[in-house]
Structures are given as C-alpha cells and as structure tokens.
C-alpha cells in the first residue's frame, strides 16, 4: 500500500513538472451567442452585396455591356481593356416612300429596258403628300489597333473610310406629277437637292477610367473619352437649285411657263491616284460614361464627328431652263437643250454630319440587359432624322449575346434591329442588322454591321 501511494505521488509530481510555466487550459465556453451574431453579420453582408453579385455573376466585361450601334461610334473598340486588332464594316440606306416590292418592280422594268414615263409617275405617286421623297445612305470601314496602359488609361489608333449621302425631292416638285394641276398651277423645285462625300481618315482616341477599376468593385466608374481624326476627301458631289424657293413652274389650261436654274458641284479621285483630291479636314469625338454596378445601370453621352473638311478644286456647273409656250413640243425641245456649263473651280467647306447620342443601359437580370438611346437629328447637306432605339440583350451563355430591338426614325418610320455575337478574352465577333418596315415586302431600307476582333 505504501509503495502504491509513493508511486502515485511520483506520477503527480512528474506531470506537474511537464506543465510548469504553461497557461491552464480554459474551460469550454458557450459559443451559441457569438455564432449567431456572426451568422447574422454574414447574412447582412450577403444581402448588401447581392445586387453586385447578380449584376456581375456572369463576368461580362464592361466594354461588352456597351451595346453596339449601326451608326458612327469611334470609341467602340478603345473601351475594350485588352490590346487587340479589330476590323469592321457597316452600311445602311433607307427612304420614306418606296418599299422593297416597289424597288424590285422598278429594277425588273429597268432590266427589261421597258421603263416608261408613266412608271416613274406611278412611283412618285407613292410619295407621302407634304413630305417629298427623302433618302439617306451611309457606310464605312474601320481598322483599329490599341489597348490599355495600366488599369485607367487606354489608347486606340484607327484607319477608316466613310461615305455619306442624302437626297431630297421636294414635295413641290413631286406634286406636279403626283397630283396634276387641277387644284394648283404653281410648282417649283423647292429644296430639291442632294449631296455625297467620301473620306479616308486616320485617328487616335484616348479613354480615361476613373473610380473603381475591378469588375467586382461596386463603386462608381467614370469613363471619359476624347479623340481626333484627320480626314482626306476622296469624292464630293452636290446639286440643287440656285434660285430662291426653287424657281417657278406654272401650268395653266393653255400655257406652260418655267424658270428653273440648278447647280452641280463635283470632284472625284482618279483610279490611278486615289488621293489626288486636294483638301483636308479634322473631326473631334467626345465621350462621357457613368457605370453603377450595384444597381446595374450605365448612362452615356457621346458627341462625335464634330468638324469640317475643306475640298479644293471642286468643279461647279450651272444649268438653266427657261420656257414660256403654249405647245408641249417646245417644252420638250427646251428640256433637251439644257446643258450644264462649267462655271469655275472653287473650294468648298463641308460640315460633317455630327452625332449626338444619349444612351442608358440596365442589366436587370444576370442574363438580361435592356438598352435605350436617342440620337439627335442632323441638319445641313446630310440631313438625318432623330432616331430612338430600345432593345434587349440576352446572354444564355456569357460569351454569346443575342440582341433584338425596335427603332423609330422620323419620316423613315419604324423598324427592327437584331444580331448576335461572340465575346471572349481573345475573340470578338458581332453581326447586327436593321430593317425599316413591318414585313419583308414593305421594308423601305435597312443596314448591317460586321465586326471581327482578336485580342492578346
């Protein structure tokens, strides 16, 4: 017994020696209250960040959130945060009166070489009273090379070619053939005229990103863009009346009287030397974009194509038609005798069709983005109406957007837009199209845009 007591005491002393200088083990504590508070804090944090997580869950790059437009958009590629090369082409054309069926019939008659004056009169009968015949055609190509310098600055260099044209046949001139002279006897050319311009361009655009830089940062992003382009004219043409109010054409029951004078201006590059047209110009572009990832909203204002181009050596011709007679034969002979005579060569300064676009986007669901934009009307030689667009982008796959939308363009009527794309880290493809009209046979115009980019 004594030996057992001594052994137990020795073991106790040894254990005490091993634990000397160490903190005693604290007793177990109740963690239910602390765990409950931690879980509550985690739930609140998840609730606060839920909109950001939903907005950016599919990790679409902000530059791809910016919906493409068929019109001029010089900052389209400079916003992509990777170095790369992009090639793009676009074209559009429309009018306010003739649809696809009408144009197809006229082309068929022309191919059969059986065009009659009555066919032209019938076509003009489709022009809406009070508006005249309006037409607009534009197109361009772009090659872009650029990329970011750090997180907040990007630079892009572009080589471009653009073409603009528009025409207007005033209702005063259309009414002569469409309505006859039963209700009125006085007609004129009014504002009848047209213009066309083609340019080669080289430009540089800079983008400055302020605020949050990371995709998962919910803070405000402010994007400021500015750019300039040097323009070289390739071709220019313009025509219209030189008499106030378009001159006068008077038809009565037994006589015809007309006093009309028209002027044409024209210059074009030769095939051997595409740059032989003398002249140059400059254009400036500006962008301000705000992105709010937490509510999933972006607001943008863009002012582009602000500038002029001066063209030297434009040949100016003048043609005059004067007649006062009681016989139609004399009218015909007078028309056949009209000849546009070269007056001189001159320098012409052309104001570019500037673009003012206001846009808003909202990604209301992880896969769905809605957009709306307003493009202001353009006046001058290349008149264009105000355009209102609304659309949606669906991303069932984050790299494969599907787009659909509607568009309203003043006298050119309503239309539809649609397209798809591929948006990855190294490859970018976008194909977008539009049509003005409610059915294939009633389409009065349309357009398309193709973009292909490689990023590295």
C-alpha positions as CSV (number, residue, x, y, z in Angstrom):
1,X,0.0,0.0,0.0
2,X,2.8,2.4,1.0
3,X,4.6,1.6,-2.3
4,X,1.4,2.4,-4.3
5,X,0.9,5.8,-2.5
6,X,4.6,6.7,-3.3
7,X,4.2,5.7,-7.0
8,X,1.0,7.8,-7.4
9,X,2.8,10.8,-5.8
10,X,5.8,10.5,-8.1
11,X,3.5,10.4,-11.2
12,X,1.7,13.5,-10.0
13,X,4.9,15.4,-9.5
14,X,6.2,14.4,-12.9
15,X,3.0,15.7,-14.6
16,X,3.2,18.9,-12.7
17,X,6.8,19.4,-13.9
18,X,5.9,19.0,-17.6
19,X,3.2,21.6,-17.3
20,X,5.2,24.1,-15.4
21,X,5.1,27.7,-17.0
22,X,2.1,26.9,-19.3
23,X,-1.3,28.6,-19.3
24,X,-4.0,26.4,-17.9
25,X,-6.5,25.2,-20.4
26,X,-9.6,27.4,-20.3
27,X,-12.9,25.7,-19.6
28,X,-15.2,25.2,-22.5
29,X,-17.4,28.3,-23.3
30,X,-20.9,28.7,-24.8
31,X,-20.4,29.9,-28.4
32,X,-24.0,29.9,-29.4
33,X,-24.4,33.6,-29.0
34,X,-21.2,34.6,-30.9
35,X,-22.0,32.1,-33.7
36,X,-25.5,33.6,-34.0
37,X,-24.1,37.1,-34.3
38,X,-21.5,36.1,-36.9
39,X,-24.2,34.4,-39.0
40,X,-26.4,37.5,-38.8
41,X,-23.5,39.7,-39.9
42,X,-22.7,37.3,-42.8
43,X,-26.4,37.4,-43.9
44,X,-26.4,41.2,-43.9
45,X,-23.2,41.4,-45.9
46,X,-24.6,38.9,-48.5
47,X,-27.8,40.9,-48.7
48,X,-25.9,44.2,-49.3
49,X,-23.7,42.7,-52.0
50,X,-26.4,40.7,-53.7
51,X,-27.2,43.2,-56.4
52,X,-23.5,43.5,-57.3
53,X,-23.1,39.7,-57.3
54,X,-26.2,39.3,-59.5
55,X,-25.0,42.1,-61.9
56,X,-21.6,40.7,-62.4
57,X,-22.2,37.0,-61.8
58,X,-21.6,36.0,-65.5
59,X,-18.5,38.2,-65.5
60,X,-19.2,40.1,-68.7
61,X,-16.6,42.7,-69.3
62,X,-17.9,46.3,-69.0
63,X,-16.9,47.1,-72.6
64,X,-19.1,44.3,-73.9
65,X,-22.0,45.7,-71.8
66,X,-22.0,48.7,-74.2
67,X,-24.5,47.8,-76.9
68,X,-23.2,48.4,-80.4
69,X,-25.0,50.9,-82.8
70,X,-25.1,50.7,-86.5
71,X,-24.1,54.4,-86.7
72,X,-20.7,56.0,-86.1
73,X,-19.2,55.1,-82.8
74,X,-15.5,56.0,-82.6
75,X,-15.0,54.7,-79.0
76,X,-16.4,51.3,-79.6
77,X,-13.1,49.4,-79.5
78,X,-11.0,51.7,-77.4
79,X,-13.1,50.7,-74.4
80,X,-12.1,47.0,-74.6
81,X,-9.5,46.5,-71.8
82,X,-7.1,44.4,-73.9
83,X,-4.7,45.0,-76.7
84,X,-6.1,43.9,-80.0
85,X,-6.9,44.3,-83.6
86,X,-10.5,44.9,-84.9
87,X,-11.8,45.1,-88.4
88,X,-15.3,46.4,-89.0
89,X,-17.6,47.4,-91.9
90,X,-21.1,48.9,-91.9
91,X,-23.7,50.2,-94.4
92,X,-27.2,51.5,-94.2
93,X,-29.8,53.0,-96.5
94,X,-33.4,53.9,-96.4
95,X,-36.1,56.2,-97.9
96,X,-39.6,57.3,-96.8
97,X,-41.7,56.1,-99.7
98,X,-40.6,53.1,-101.8
99,X,-40.5,49.7,-100.2
100,X,-38.8,46.5,-101.4
101,X,-41.6,45.5,-103.7
102,X,-41.7,48.9,-105.4
103,X,-37.9,48.9,-105.9
104,X,-37.9,45.4,-107.1
105,X,-40.6,46.2,-109.7
106,X,-38.6,49.2,-111.0
107,X,-35.4,47.2,-111.2
108,X,-37.2,44.5,-113.2
109,X,-38.6,47.0,-115.6
110,X,-35.2,48.6,-115.9
111,X,-33.5,45.2,-116.7
112,X,-36.1,44.6,-119.4
113,X,-35.4,48.1,-120.8
114,X,-39.1,49.0,-120.8
115,X,-39.1,51.9,-118.4
116,X,-41.9,54.4,-119.3
117,X,-42.6,57.9,-118.1
118,X,-45.8,56.6,-116.6
119,X,-43.9,54.1,-114.5
120,X,-41.9,57.0,-112.9
121,X,-45.1,58.9,-112.4
122,X,-46.7,55.9,-110.7
123,X,-43.7,55.6,-108.4
124,X,-43.8,59.2,-107.4
125,X,-47.5,58.7,-106.6
126,X,-46.3,56.7,-103.6
127,X,-44.5,59.7,-102.0
128,X,-46.4,60.9,-98.9
129,X,-48.1,64.3,-99.6
130,X,-46.4,67.2,-97.8
131,X,-43.1,65.4,-97.2
132,X,-41.5,64.8,-100.5
133,X,-39.1,61.9,-101.3
134,X,-36.3,61.5,-98.8
135,X,-33.3,59.2,-98.9
136,X,-30.2,58.5,-96.8
137,X,-27.2,56.2,-97.4
138,X,-24.2,55.8,-95.2
139,X,-21.3,53.4,-94.8
140,X,-17.8,52.9,-93.6
141,X,-14.9,50.6,-92.8
142,X,-12.6,50.7,-89.7
143,X,-9.3,49.1,-88.7
144,X,-8.5,49.6,-85.0
145,X,-5.3,48.8,-83.1
146,X,-4.9,49.7,-79.5
147,X,-5.1,48.7,-75.9
148,X,-4.7,49.7,-72.2
149,X,-1.7,51.3,-70.4
150,X,-2.5,50.1,-66.9
151,X,-6.0,50.0,-65.4
152,X,-7.0,53.5,-66.0
153,X,-5.8,54.6,-69.5
154,X,-6.3,53.2,-73.0
155,X,-5.3,54.4,-76.4
156,X,-6.6,53.3,-79.8
157,X,-5.4,54.0,-83.4
158,X,-7.8,53.8,-86.3
159,X,-7.7,53.9,-90.1
160,X,-11.1,54.5,-91.5
161,X,-13.1,55.2,-94.6
162,X,-16.6,56.8,-94.5
163,X,-19.2,57.7,-97.1
164,X,-22.3,59.9,-96.6
165,X,-25.1,60.7,-99.0
166,X,-28.6,62.1,-98.8
167,X,-31.2,63.4,-101.3
168,X,-34.5,65.2,-101.1
169,X,-37.1,65.6,-103.8
170,X,-39.3,68.4,-102.6
171,X,-43.0,67.9,-102.4
172,X,-43.5,71.0,-104.6
173,X,-41.7,69.1,-107.4
174,X,-43.4,65.8,-106.7
175,X,-46.9,67.3,-106.6
176,X,-46.6,68.3,-110.3
177,X,-46.5,64.7,-111.4
178,X,-48.4,63.1,-108.5
179,X,-51.4,65.5,-108.2
180,X,-51.5,67.3,-111.5
181,X,-52.6,70.9,-112.0
182,X,-56.3,70.5,-111.3
183,X,-56.1,72.2,-107.8
184,X,-52.9,74.3,-108.3
185,X,-51.0,75.8,-111.1
186,X,-47.7,76.9,-109.5
187,X,-44.9,74.5,-108.7
188,X,-41.2,74.7,-108.0
189,X,-38.1,72.6,-107.2
190,X,-38.3,73.8,-103.7
191,X,-35.5,72.3,-101.6
192,X,-34.8,69.5,-104.0
193,X,-31.1,68.5,-103.9
194,X,-28.6,66.0,-102.8
195,X,-25.0,65.6,-101.6
196,X,-22.4,62.9,-101.2
197,X,-19.0,62.8,-99.5
198,X,-16.3,60.1,-99.2
199,X,-13.3,60.4,-96.9
200,X,-10.3,58.5,-95.8
201,X,-9.4,59.0,-92.1
202,X,-6.7,58.3,-89.6
203,X,-7.4,58.9,-85.9
204,X,-6.4,58.4,-82.3
205,X,-8.7,58.0,-79.3
206,X,-7.9,58.0,-75.6
207,X,-10.0,56.7,-72.8
208,X,-9.5,57.5,-69.1
209,X,-11.2,55.3,-66.5
210,X,-11.8,56.9,-63.1
211,X,-13.2,55.3,-59.9
212,X,-13.5,51.6,-59.4
213,X,-11.2,49.5,-61.6
214,X,-12.0,45.9,-60.7
215,X,-15.1,44.1,-62.2
216,X,-16.3,43.0,-58.8
217,X,-16.0,46.5,-57.3
218,X,-19.4,48.1,-56.7
219,X,-18.1,51.6,-56.8
220,X,-18.9,54.2,-59.4
221,X,-17.0,54.1,-62.7
222,X,-16.5,57.3,-64.7
223,X,-15.2,56.9,-68.3
224,X,-14.0,59.9,-70.2
225,X,-13.0,59.7,-73.9
226,X,-11.6,62.1,-76.4
227,X,-10.3,61.7,-79.9
228,X,-9.4,63.3,-83.1
229,X,-9.3,62.2,-86.7
230,X,-7.6,63.6,-89.8
231,X,-9.7,63.5,-92.9
232,X,-8.7,63.3,-96.6
233,X,-11.5,63.8,-99.1
234,X,-11.9,61.2,-101.8
235,X,-15.0,62.4,-103.6
236,X,-17.6,65.1,-103.3
237,X,-20.8,65.9,-105.1
238,X,-23.7,68.3,-104.5
239,X,-26.6,69.6,-106.5
240,X,-29.6,71.8,-106.0
241,X,-31.5,74.9,-107.2
242,X,-29.7,78.3,-107.3
243,X,-32.9,80.3,-107.4
244,X,-34.7,81.2,-104.2
245,X,-37.6,78.8,-103.4
246,X,-36.5,76.6,-106.3
247,X,-37.7,78.8,-109.2
248,X,-41.1,78.6,-110.6
249,X,-43.1,76.2,-112.9
250,X,-46.6,77.4,-113.9
251,X,-49.1,75.2,-115.7
252,X,-52.4,76.6,-116.9
253,X,-55.0,75.3,-119.2
254,X,-53.3,76.5,-122.3
255,X,-49.7,77.5,-121.4
256,X,-46.5,76.4,-119.7
257,X,-44.0,78.8,-118.1
258,X,-40.9,77.8,-116.2
259,X,-37.8,79.5,-114.9
260,X,-35.5,77.0,-113.2
261,X,-31.8,77.1,-112.5
262,X,-29.7,74.2,-111.0
263,X,-26.1,73.9,-110.0
264,X,-23.9,70.9,-109.6
265,X,-20.5,70.6,-107.8
266,X,-18.4,67.6,-108.3
267,X,-14.9,66.2,-107.8
268,X,-13.6,62.7,-107.5
269,X,-10.3,60.9,-107.1
270,X,-8.8,59.1,-110.1
271,X,-8.2,55.4,-110.1
272,X,-4.5,55.9,-110.6
273,X,-4.2,58.2,-107.7
274,X,-7.0,57.9,-105.1
275,X,-5.5,60.8,-103.0
276,X,-5.4,63.4,-105.8
277,X,-8.4,65.3,-104.5
278,X,-6.9,68.4,-102.8
279,X,-8.1,69.2,-99.3
280,X,-8.2,68.0,-95.7
281,X,-10.2,68.3,-92.5
282,X,-10.4,67.5,-88.9
283,X,-13.0,65.9,-86.7
284,X,-13.2,65.6,-82.9
285,X,-15.1,63.0,-80.7
286,X,-16.1,63.1,-77.1
287,X,-17.5,60.6,-74.6
288,X,-18.7,60.6,-71.0
289,X,-20.0,57.3,-69.5
290,X,-21.1,56.5,-65.9
291,X,-21.3,52.9,-64.7
292,X,-23.1,52.0,-61.4
293,X,-22.5,48.2,-61.0
294,X,-24.5,47.9,-57.7
295,X,-27.9,48.8,-59.3
296,X,-26.7,47.6,-62.7
297,X,-27.1,50.9,-64.6
298,X,-24.9,52.8,-67.1
299,X,-25.5,56.3,-68.6
300,X,-23.7,57.7,-71.5
301,X,-23.4,60.8,-73.7
302,X,-21.4,60.9,-76.9
303,X,-20.7,63.8,-79.3
304,X,-18.8,62.7,-82.4
305,X,-17.9,63.8,-85.9
306,X,-17.6,67.4,-84.9
307,X,-15.6,69.1,-87.7
308,X,-15.3,70.2,-91.3
309,X,-13.5,69.2,-94.4
310,X,-12.2,71.6,-97.0
311,X,-12.1,70.4,-100.6
312,X,-10.1,72.2,-103.2
313,X,-10.7,72.3,-107.0
314,X,-14.4,71.5,-107.0
315,X,-15.9,71.9,-110.5
316,X,-19.0,74.0,-110.5
317,X,-21.6,73.7,-113.3
318,X,-24.8,75.6,-113.9
319,X,-27.8,74.7,-116.0
320,X,-30.8,76.9,-116.7
321,X,-34.2,76.0,-118.1
322,X,-36.4,78.9,-119.3
323,X,-39.6,78.5,-121.3
324,X,-42.9,80.2,-121.9
325,X,-45.0,78.5,-124.5
326,X,-48.4,77.0,-125.4
327,X,-47.1,73.8,-127.0
328,X,-45.7,70.7,-125.3
329,X,-43.2,70.2,-128.2
330,X,-41.4,73.4,-127.4
331,X,-41.2,72.4,-123.7
332,X,-39.6,69.1,-124.8
333,X,-37.2,70.9,-127.1
334,X,-36.2,73.3,-124.3
335,X,-35.5,70.4,-121.9
336,X,-33.4,68.6,-124.4
337,X,-31.4,71.8,-125.0
338,X,-30.5,72.2,-121.3
339,X,-26.7,71.8,-120.8
340,X,-24.7,72.2,-117.6
341,X,-21.9,74.5,-118.4
342,X,-18.7,74.7,-116.3
343,X,-18.5,78.0,-114.5
344,X,-15.3,77.6,-112.5
345,X,-13.5,75.6,-109.9
346,X,-13.8,76.6,-106.3
347,X,-13.0,75.5,-102.7
348,X,-15.9,74.1,-100.7
349,X,-16.0,73.6,-96.9
350,X,-18.3,70.8,-95.9
351,X,-19.7,70.4,-92.3
352,X,-19.6,66.7,-91.3
353,X,-22.9,65.1,-90.0
354,X,-22.2,65.3,-86.3
355,X,-23.6,62.6,-84.0
356,X,-25.1,63.4,-80.6
357,X,-26.2,60.2,-78.8
358,X,-27.6,59.8,-75.3
359,X,-27.9,56.2,-74.1
360,X,-28.8,54.2,-70.9
361,X,-28.4,50.5,-70.1
362,X,-29.6,48.4,-67.2
363,X,-28.7,44.7,-66.6
364,X,-31.8,43.8,-64.7
365,X,-31.0,40.1,-64.5
366,X,-27.8,38.1,-64.8
367,X,-28.6,37.2,-68.3
368,X,-30.7,40.1,-69.5
369,X,-29.7,43.7,-70.3
370,X,-32.0,46.4,-71.7
371,X,-30.9,49.5,-73.6
372,X,-32.4,52.7,-74.8
373,X,-30.8,55.5,-76.8
374,X,-31.7,58.8,-78.5
375,X,-29.6,60.1,-81.5
376,X,-30.3,63.7,-82.3
377,X,-31.4,64.9,-85.8
378,X,-28.7,66.1,-88.3
379,X,-29.2,69.2,-90.4
380,X,-27.2,70.5,-93.4
381,X,-26.1,68.6,-96.5
382,X,-26.5,65.2,-94.9
383,X,-29.9,65.6,-93.3
384,X,-31.0,62.7,-91.0
385,X,-33.9,62.4,-88.6
386,X,-33.8,61.9,-84.8
387,X,-33.6,58.2,-84.0
388,X,-35.0,56.5,-80.9
389,X,-33.9,52.9,-80.2
390,X,-34.8,50.4,-77.5
391,X,-33.5,46.8,-77.2
392,X,-32.6,43.9,-75.1
393,X,-29.5,41.6,-74.9
394,X,-29.9,38.0,-73.7
395,X,-26.9,36.0,-72.6
396,X,-27.8,32.4,-72.1
397,X,-24.1,31.9,-72.4
398,X,-22.0,34.8,-71.1
399,X,-19.9,34.9,-74.3
400,X,-22.8,34.6,-76.8
401,X,-25.2,37.6,-76.7
402,X,-28.4,37.7,-78.7
403,X,-29.9,41.1,-79.4
404,X,-33.3,42.3,-80.5
405,X,-34.7,45.8,-80.6
406,X,-37.0,48.4,-82.2
407,X,-36.2,51.7,-83.8
408,X,-38.1,54.9,-84.7
409,X,-36.5,57.2,-87.3
410,X,-38.8,60.1,-88.0
411,X,-40.2,60.2,-91.6
412,X,-38.4,56.9,-92.3
413,X,-40.8,55.1,-90.0
414,X,-40.4,52.2,-87.5
415,X,-38.0,49.3,-87.8
416,X,-36.4,46.4,-86.1
417,X,-32.9,45.5,-85.1
418,X,-31.3,42.2,-84.2
419,X,-28.0,40.4,-84.0
420,X,-25.6,38.1,-82.2
421,X,-22.0,38.0,-81.2
422,X,-19.1,36.1,-79.7
423,X,-17.4,37.9,-76.8
424,X,-14.4,36.2,-75.3
425,X,-11.0,37.2,-74.0
426,X,-9.2,36.6,-77.3
427,X,-12.0,36.7,-79.9
428,X,-14.7,39.2,-80.6
429,X,-17.4,38.9,-83.3
430,X,-20.6,41.0,-83.7
431,X,-23.1,40.9,-86.5
432,X,-26.0,43.4,-86.3
433,X,-28.7,44.2,-88.8
434,X,-31.8,46.5,-89.1
435,X,-34.8,46.9,-91.3
436,X,-37.4,49.7,-91.6
437,X,-40.8,48.2,-92.2
438,X,-43.2,45.7,-90.6
439,X,-42.8,42.9,-93.2
440,X,-40.2,41.8,-95.7
441,X,-42.1,43.2,-98.7
442,X,-42.8,46.5,-97.0
443,X,-39.2,47.2,-95.9
444,X,-38.1,50.7,-97.0
445,X,-34.5,50.3,-96.0
446,X,-32.1,48.6,-93.7
447,X,-28.5,48.3,-92.6
448,X,-25.9,46.0,-91.2
449,X,-22.6,45.9,-89.3
450,X,-19.9,43.2,-89.0
451,X,-17.1,43.4,-86.5
452,X,-14.2,40.9,-86.0
453,X,-11.5,41.4,-83.4
454,X,-8.6,39.5,-81.9
455,X,-7.2,40.4,-78.5
456,X,-3.9,39.4,-77.0
